[in-house]
Amino acid sequence: MTGPCVVCGTERPGSPSDFFCSDQCQRDWHGGRVEPLVSDGSAWLPPNVNRTGESWRAA
């Protein structure tokens, strides 16, 4: 493939990719196609992981 980057339209002469000119353009493309993570920052942790804020107490 010899066309421009599918994200930004820049020519990609030195890129090993057939579609993107840089890693950032590939991440941007992928980021627009995946589901966002749940807003609760600890929701993705496995249940056996200690959530520091829940069990820590000052002396």
N, CA, C and O atoms as a CHARMM CRD file, in Angstrom:
* protein
*
  236
    1    1 MET  N      0.84300  -1.17400   0.00000 PROA 1      0.00000
    2    1 MET  CA     0.00000   0.00000   0.00000 PROA 1      0.00000
    3    1 MET  C      0.88900   1.23800   0.00000 PROA 1      0.00000
    4    1 MET  O      1.88200   1.28300   0.72500 PROA 1      0.00000
    5    2 THR  N      0.55800   2.21000  -0.77600 PROA 2      0.00000
    6    2 THR  CA     1.42000   3.39600  -0.87000 PROA 2      0.00000
    7    2 THR  C      0.68000   4.69200  -0.57100 PROA 2      0.00000
    8    2 THR  O      1.19500   5.76900  -0.87200 PROA 2      0.00000
    9    3 GLY  N     -0.48800   4.62000   0.00100 PROA 3      0.00000
   10    3 GLY  CA    -1.26700   5.82200   0.30100 PROA 3      0.00000
   11    3 GLY  C     -0.79700   6.50400   1.57200 PROA 3      0.00000
   12    3 GLY  O      0.10900   6.01500   2.24700 PROA 3      0.00000
   13    4 PRO  N     -1.41600   7.64100   1.90200 PROA 4      0.00000
   14    4 PRO  CA    -1.06000   8.37500   3.12400 PROA 4      0.00000
   15    4 PRO  C     -1.61100   7.68500   4.37600 PROA 4      0.00000
   16    4 PRO  O     -2.38700   6.73400   4.28700 PROA 4      0.00000
   17    5 CYS  N     -1.19800   8.18000   5.53000 PROA 5      0.00000
   18    5 CYS  CA    -1.66600   7.68000   6.82200 PROA 5      0.00000
   19    5 CYS  C     -3.19300   7.80000   6.87900 PROA 5      0.00000
   20    5 CYS  O     -3.74800   8.82700   6.48700 PROA 5      0.00000
   21    6 VAL  N     -3.86700   6.76000   7.36400 PROA 6      0.00000
   22    6 VAL  CA    -5.32800   6.77500   7.39700 PROA 6      0.00000
   23    6 VAL  C     -5.88700   7.68200   8.48900 PROA 6      0.00000
   24    6 VAL  O     -7.08200   7.97700   8.48500 PROA 6      0.00000
   25    7 VAL  N     -5.04800   8.13100   9.42600 PROA 7      0.00000
   26    7 VAL  CA    -5.51300   8.99600  10.50900 PROA 7      0.00000
   27    7 VAL  C     -5.28800  10.46100  10.18500 PROA 7      0.00000
   28    7 VAL  O     -6.22300  11.26100  10.22900 PROA 7      0.00000
   29    8 CYS  N     -4.04200  10.82000   9.85800 PROA 8      0.00000
   30    8 CYS  CA    -3.71900  12.24300   9.69200 PROA 8      0.00000
   31    8 CYS  C     -3.46100  12.65000   8.24100 PROA 8      0.00000
   32    8 CYS  O     -3.37500  13.84100   7.94100 PROA 8      0.00000
   33    9 GLY  N     -3.33900  11.68700   7.35100 PROA 9      0.00000
   34    9 GLY  CA    -3.13700  11.99200   5.94300 PROA 9      0.00000
   35    9 GLY  C     -1.70000  12.28000   5.54200 PROA 9      0.00000
   36    9 GLY  O     -1.42700  12.57300   4.37800 PROA 9      0.00000
   37   10 THR  N     -0.77500  12.19800   6.50200 PROA 10     0.00000
   38   10 THR  CA     0.64100  12.44300   6.22800 PROA 10     0.00000
   39   10 THR  C      1.22700  11.30000   5.41600 PROA 10     0.00000
   40   10 THR  O      0.84800  10.14400   5.60000 PROA 10     0.00000
   41   11 GLU  N      2.15000  11.62100   4.51900 PROA 11     0.00000
   42   11 GLU  CA     2.87600  10.56500   3.80200 PROA 11     0.00000
   43   11 GLU  C      3.69700   9.78300   4.81800 PROA 11     0.00000
   44   11 GLU  O      4.13400  10.35600   5.81600 PROA 11     0.00000
   45   12 ARG  N      3.91000   8.53600   4.60200 PROA 12     0.00000
   46   12 ARG  CA     4.61700   7.68800   5.56100 PROA 12     0.00000
   47   12 ARG  C      5.77900   6.93800   4.93200 PROA 12     0.00000
   48   12 ARG  O      5.77600   5.70700   4.90700 PROA 12     0.00000
   49   13 PRO  N      6.77500   7.65800   4.42300 PROA 13     0.00000
   50   13 PRO  CA     7.87500   6.99000   3.72500 PROA 13     0.00000
   51   13 PRO  C      8.71900   6.06300   4.59800 PROA 13     0.00000
   52   13 PRO  O      9.20900   5.04800   4.10300 PROA 13     0.00000
   53   14 GLY  N      8.90500   6.38200   5.88800 PROA 14     0.00000
   54   14 GLY  CA     9.76000   5.55500   6.73200 PROA 14     0.00000
   55   14 GLY  C      9.00500   4.62300   7.65000 PROA 14     0.00000
   56   14 GLY  O      9.62300   3.93700   8.46400 PROA 14     0.00000
   57   15 SER  N      7.70100   4.57300   7.55000 PROA 15     0.00000
   58   15 SER  CA     6.90800   3.75400   8.46000 PROA 15     0.00000
   59   15 SER  C      6.84800   2.30500   7.98000 PROA 15     0.00000
   60   15 SER  O      6.67500   2.04600   6.78900 PROA 15     0.00000
   61   16 PRO  N      6.99200   1.35200   8.92300 PROA 16     0.00000
   62   16 PRO  CA     6.85700  -0.05300   8.54700 PROA 16     0.00000
   63   16 PRO  C      5.39300  -0.46600   8.34700 PROA 16     0.00000
   64   16 PRO  O      5.11300  -1.54600   7.82700 PROA 16     0.00000
   65   17 SER  N      4.46500   0.40300   8.76500 PROA 17     0.00000
   66   17 SER  CA     3.04100   0.10000   8.65400 PROA 17     0.00000
   67   17 SER  C      2.50600   0.43500   7.26900 PROA 17     0.00000
   68   17 SER  O      2.98200   1.36500   6.61800 PROA 17     0.00000
   69   18 ASP  N      1.52400  -0.32100   6.83000 PROA 18     0.00000
   70   18 ASP  CA     0.85900  -0.04400   5.56800 PROA 18     0.00000
   71   18 ASP  C     -0.25200   0.99700   5.72500 PROA 18     0.00000
   72   18 ASP  O     -0.79400   1.47300   4.72800 PROA 18     0.00000
   73   19 PHE  N     -0.59600   1.35300   6.96300 PROA 19     0.00000
   74   19 PHE  CA    -1.73500   2.23000   7.18500 PROA 19     0.00000
   75   19 PHE  C     -1.44000   3.48800   7.99900 PROA 19     0.00000
   76   19 PHE  O     -2.11500   4.50200   7.82000 PROA 19     0.00000
   77   20 PHE  N     -0.43700   3.44500   8.90000 PROA 20     0.00000
   78   20 PHE  CA    -0.18800   4.54900   9.82500 PROA 20     0.00000
   79   20 PHE  C      1.22200   5.10200   9.66200 PROA 20     0.00000
   80   20 PHE  O      2.15700   4.37500   9.32800 PROA 20     0.00000
   81   21 CYS  N      1.35700   6.42300   9.90800 PROA 21     0.00000
   82   21 CYS  CA     2.68200   7.04500   9.79400 PROA 21     0.00000
   83   21 CYS  C      3.47100   6.95600  11.09800 PROA 21     0.00000
   84   21 CYS  O      4.69500   7.09300  11.08900 PROA 21     0.00000
   85   22 SER  N      2.77800   6.72600  12.22500 PROA 22     0.00000
   86   22 SER  CA     3.46100   6.66000  13.51900 PROA 22     0.00000
   87   22 SER  C      2.67500   5.79500  14.49400 PROA 22     0.00000
   88   22 SER  O      1.52100   5.43900  14.25400 PROA 22     0.00000
   89   23 ASP  N      3.34000   5.46700  15.61000 PROA 23     0.00000
   90   23 ASP  CA     2.66200   4.71500  16.66400 PROA 23     0.00000
   91   23 ASP  C      1.49800   5.51700  17.22800 PROA 23     0.00000
   92   23 ASP  O      0.45100   4.95500  17.54900 PROA 23     0.00000
   93   24 GLN  N      1.68200   6.84600  17.34900 PROA 24     0.00000
   94   24 GLN  CA     0.62500   7.68800  17.90600 PROA 24     0.00000
   95   24 GLN  C     -0.63200   7.65200  17.03400 PROA 24     0.00000
   96   24 GLN  O     -1.74200   7.56800  17.55800 PROA 24     0.00000
   97   25 CYS  N     -0.47000   7.71500  15.72700 PROA 25     0.00000
   98   25 CYS  CA    -1.63000   7.63000  14.83700 PROA 25     0.00000
   99   25 CYS  C     -2.31900   6.27900  14.97200 PROA 25     0.00000
  100   25 CYS  O     -3.54600   6.20600  14.92000 PROA 25     0.00000
  101   26 GLN  N     -1.55500   5.22100  15.14500 PROA 26     0.00000
  102   26 GLN  CA    -2.16400   3.90700  15.32300 PROA 26     0.00000
  103   26 GLN  C     -2.93300   3.85600  16.63400 PROA 26     0.00000
  104   26 GLN  O     -4.04000   3.31800  16.67800 PROA 26     0.00000
  105   27 ARG  N     -2.35700   4.41600  17.72300 PROA 27     0.00000
  106   27 ARG  CA    -3.06500   4.45600  19.00700 PROA 27     0.00000
  107   27 ARG  C     -4.33800   5.29300  18.90000 PROA 27     0.00000
  108   27 ARG  O     -5.37500   4.90600  19.43900 PROA 27     0.00000
  109   28 ASP  N     -4.27400   6.42900  18.21300 PROA 28     0.00000
  110   28 ASP  CA    -5.45400   7.28000  18.04800 PROA 28     0.00000
  111   28 ASP  C     -6.55500   6.54700  17.29300 PROA 28     0.00000
  112   28 ASP  O     -7.72600   6.62100  17.66300 PROA 28     0.00000
  113   29 TRP  N     -6.17700   5.84500  16.24100 PROA 29     0.00000
  114   29 TRP  CA    -7.14200   5.07700  15.45000 PROA 29     0.00000
  115   29 TRP  C     -7.80300   4.01000  16.32000 PROA 29     0.00000
  116   29 TRP  O     -9.02500   3.86200  16.32300 PROA 29     0.00000
  117   30 HSD  N     -6.96800   3.26300  17.06400 PROA 30     0.00000
  118   30 HSD  CA    -7.48100   2.18900  17.90800 PROA 30     0.00000
  119   30 HSD  C     -8.34700   2.75000  19.03100 PROA 30     0.00000
  120   30 HSD  O     -9.38800   2.17800  19.35300 PROA 30     0.00000
  121   31 GLY  N     -7.92600   3.87000  19.63300 PROA 31     0.00000
  122   31 GLY  CA    -8.67600   4.48300  20.72700 PROA 31     0.00000
  123   31 GLY  C    -10.07600   4.90400  20.32000 PROA 31     0.00000
  124   31 GLY  O    -10.97800   4.93200  21.15800 PROA 31     0.00000
  125   32 GLY  N    -10.27300   5.22800  19.06500 PROA 32     0.00000
  126   32 GLY  CA   -11.59000   5.61300  18.59000 PROA 32     0.00000
  127   32 GLY  C    -12.50100   4.43700  18.30900 PROA 32     0.00000
  128   32 GLY  O    -13.66100   4.62600  17.94400 PROA 32     0.00000
  129   33 ARG  N    -11.99500   3.22900  18.47300 PROA 33     0.00000
  130   33 ARG  CA   -12.77600   2.04300  18.13300 PROA 33     0.00000
  131   33 ARG  C    -12.98700   1.06900  19.28400 PROA 33     0.00000
  132   33 ARG  O    -13.57900   0.00700  19.09400 PROA 33     0.00000
  133   34 VAL  N    -12.51300   1.41700  20.47400 PROA 34     0.00000
  134   34 VAL  CA   -12.67500   0.52100  21.61600 PROA 34     0.00000
  135   34 VAL  C    -13.61800   1.14900  22.64300 PROA 34     0.00000
  136   34 VAL  O    -13.81500   2.36500  22.66300 PROA 34     0.00000
  137   35 GLU  N    -14.18800   0.31400  23.48100 PROA 35     0.00000
  138   35 GLU  CA   -15.07400   0.78400  24.53900 PROA 35     0.00000
  139   35 GLU  C    -14.24100   1.45500  25.63000 PROA 35     0.00000
  140   35 GLU  O    -13.18200   0.93900  25.98800 PROA 35     0.00000
  141   36 PRO  N    -14.68400   2.58500  26.16500 PROA 36     0.00000
  142   36 PRO  CA   -13.93800   3.21400  27.27100 PROA 36     0.00000
  143   36 PRO  C    -14.02000   2.35000  28.52300 PROA 36     0.00000
  144   36 PRO  O    -14.96700   1.58400  28.69700 PROA 36     0.00000
  145   37 LEU  N    -13.02000   2.47800  29.39400 PROA 37     0.00000
  146   37 LEU  CA   -13.02000   1.74000  30.64900 PROA 37     0.00000
  147   37 LEU  C    -14.08400   2.30700  31.57800 PROA 37     0.00000
  148   37 LEU  O    -14.49800   3.45600  31.42500 PROA 37     0.00000
  149   38 VAL  N    -14.52300   1.51100  32.53100 PROA 38     0.00000
  150   38 VAL  CA   -15.48300   1.95300  33.52900 PROA 38     0.00000
  151   38 VAL  C    -14.85900   3.10300  34.32300 PROA 38     0.00000
  152   38 VAL  O    -13.65400   3.09000  34.57600 PROA 38     0.00000
  153   39 SER  N    -15.64700   4.07700  34.71300 PROA 39     0.00000
  154   39 SER  CA   -15.11000   5.26700  35.38000 PROA 39     0.00000
  155   39 SER  C    -14.55200   4.98200  36.76200 PROA 39     0.00000
  156   39 SER  O    -13.71700   5.74900  37.24100 PROA 39     0.00000
  157   40 ASP  N    -14.97300   3.91600  37.42200 PROA 40     0.00000
  158   40 ASP  CA   -14.43100   3.56400  38.73000 PROA 40     0.00000
  159   40 ASP  C    -13.01500   3.04600  38.52800 PROA 40     0.00000
  160   40 ASP  O    -12.82800   1.98600  37.93100 PROA 40     0.00000
  161   41 GLY  N    -12.03100   3.76500  39.00800 PROA 41     0.00000
  162   41 GLY  CA   -10.63600   3.42800  38.77000 PROA 41     0.00000
  163   41 GLY  C    -10.20800   2.07400  39.28600 PROA 41     0.00000
  164   41 GLY  O     -9.23300   1.51600  38.78200 PROA 41     0.00000
  165   42 SER  N    -10.89800   1.51900  40.27400 PROA 42     0.00000
  166   42 SER  CA   -10.48100   0.22800  40.81500 PROA 42     0.00000
  167   42 SER  C    -11.32700  -0.92700  40.28800 PROA 42     0.00000
  168   42 SER  O    -11.10000  -2.07400  40.67100 PROA 42     0.00000
  169   43 ALA  N    -12.28600  -0.65100  39.42900 PROA 43     0.00000
  170   43 ALA  CA   -13.20200  -1.69500  38.96300 PROA 43     0.00000
  171   43 ALA  C    -12.49500  -2.79700  38.19200 PROA 43     0.00000
  172   43 ALA  O    -12.96000  -3.93700  38.19500 PROA 43     0.00000
  173   44 TRP  N    -11.39700  -2.49400  37.54000 PROA 44     0.00000
  174   44 TRP  CA   -10.72100  -3.49100  36.72200 PROA 44     0.00000
  175   44 TRP  C     -9.82100  -4.40400  37.52700 PROA 44     0.00000
  176   44 TRP  O     -9.36200  -5.42300  37.01000 PROA 44     0.00000
  177   45 LEU  N     -9.55000  -4.06300  38.80100 PROA 45     0.00000
  178   45 LEU  CA    -8.65300  -4.88600  39.60900 PROA 45     0.00000
  179   45 LEU  C     -9.31800  -6.20800  39.98100 PROA 45     0.00000
  180   45 LEU  O    -10.51900  -6.24200  40.24900 PROA 45     0.00000
  181   46 PRO  N     -8.55000  -7.29500  39.99800 PROA 46     0.00000
  182   46 PRO  CA    -9.09800  -8.57600  40.43300 PROA 46     0.00000
  183   46 PRO  C     -9.52100  -8.49000  41.90800 PROA 46     0.00000
  184   46 PRO  O     -8.96700  -7.67600  42.64600 PROA 46     0.00000
  185   47 PRO  N    -10.47500  -9.29700  42.35100 PROA 47     0.00000
  186   47 PRO  CA   -10.97900  -9.19200  43.72400 PROA 47     0.00000
  187   47 PRO  C     -9.94300  -9.49900  44.79700 PROA 47     0.00000
  188   47 PRO  O    -10.10700  -9.05900  45.93500 PROA 47     0.00000
  189   48 ASN  N     -8.88400 -10.23400  44.47900 PROA 48     0.00000
  190   48 ASN  CA    -7.88400 -10.57700  45.48600 PROA 48     0.00000
  191   48 ASN  C     -6.81000  -9.49800  45.66400 PROA 48     0.00000
  192   48 ASN  O     -5.90500  -9.67300  46.48000 PROA 48     0.00000
  193   49 VAL  N     -6.88600  -8.39700  44.92700 PROA 49     0.00000
  194   49 VAL  CA    -5.90500  -7.32100  45.05000 PROA 49     0.00000
  195   49 VAL  C     -6.37600  -6.34600  46.11800 PROA 49     0.00000
  196   49 VAL  O     -7.52800  -5.91100  46.10700 PROA 49     0.00000
  197   50 ASN  N     -5.47100  -6.00000  47.05300 PROA 50     0.00000
  198   50 ASN  CA    -5.79700  -5.05700  48.11400 PROA 50     0.00000
  199   50 ASN  C     -5.91600  -3.65000  47.54900 PROA 50     0.00000
  200   50 ASN  O     -4.95700  -3.13400  46.97500 PROA 50     0.00000
  201   51 ARG  N     -7.05200  -3.03400  47.69800 PROA 51     0.00000
  202   51 ARG  CA    -7.25200  -1.65400  47.27900 PROA 51     0.00000
  203   51 ARG  C     -6.79500  -0.76900  48.43200 PROA 51     0.00000
  204   51 ARG  O     -7.52200  -0.60400  49.41200 PROA 51     0.00000
  205   52 THR  N     -5.61900  -0.21000  48.32500 PROA 52     0.00000
  206   52 THR  CA    -4.93500   0.48400  49.41100 PROA 52     0.00000
  207   52 THR  C     -5.82900   1.46400  50.16000 PROA 52     0.00000
  208   52 THR  O     -5.82200   1.46900  51.39100 PROA 52     0.00000
  209   53 GLY  N     -6.58400   2.27700  49.47300 PROA 53     0.00000
  210   53 GLY  CA    -7.40400   3.28500  50.13000 PROA 53     0.00000
  211   53 GLY  C     -8.50500   2.72300  50.99800 PROA 53     0.00000
  212   53 GLY  O     -8.99800   3.41900  51.88600 PROA 53     0.00000
  213   54 GLU  N     -8.90700   1.48400  50.76900 PROA 54     0.00000
  214   54 GLU  CA   -10.00600   0.89900  51.52400 PROA 54     0.00000
  215   54 GLU  C     -9.56000   0.34500  52.88200 PROA 54     0.00000
  216   54 GLU  O    -10.37900   0.25200  53.79600 PROA 54     0.00000
  217   55 SER  N     -8.29800  -0.01900  53.03400 PROA 55     0.00000
  218   55 SER  CA    -7.87100  -0.68100  54.25800 PROA 55     0.00000
  219   55 SER  C     -6.79800   0.08600  55.04200 PROA 55     0.00000
  220   55 SER  O     -6.41500  -0.34700  56.12900 PROA 55     0.00000
  221   56 TRP  N     -6.31700   1.19000  54.52900 PROA 56     0.00000
  222   56 TRP  CA    -5.22800   1.91500  55.19300 PROA 56     0.00000
  223   56 TRP  C     -5.76700   2.79700  56.27500 PROA 56     0.00000
  224   56 TRP  O     -6.79300   3.45200  56.09300 PROA 56     0.00000
  225   57 ARG  N     -5.08100   2.82800  57.42300 PROA 57     0.00000
  226   57 ARG  CA    -5.45500   3.71100  58.51700 PROA 57     0.00000
  227   57 ARG  C     -4.22100   4.39900  59.07000 PROA 57     0.00000
  228   57 ARG  O     -3.15100   3.79700  59.15100 PROA 57     0.00000
  229   58 ALA  N     -4.36900   5.64300  59.44400 PROA 58     0.00000
  230   58 ALA  CA    -3.25600   6.37100  60.07200 PROA 58     0.00000
  231   58 ALA  C     -3.00600   5.82700  61.45700 PROA 58     0.00000
  232   58 ALA  O     -3.93700   5.35700  62.11100 PROA 58     0.00000
  233   59 ALA  N     -1.76900   5.88000  61.92100 PROA 59     0.00000
  234   59 ALA  CA    -1.40700   5.36700  63.24400 PROA 59     0.00000
  235   59 ALA  C     -1.93700   6.25400  64.35900 PROA 59     0.00000
  236   59 ALA  O     -1.72000   5.96400  65.53500 PROA 59     0.00000
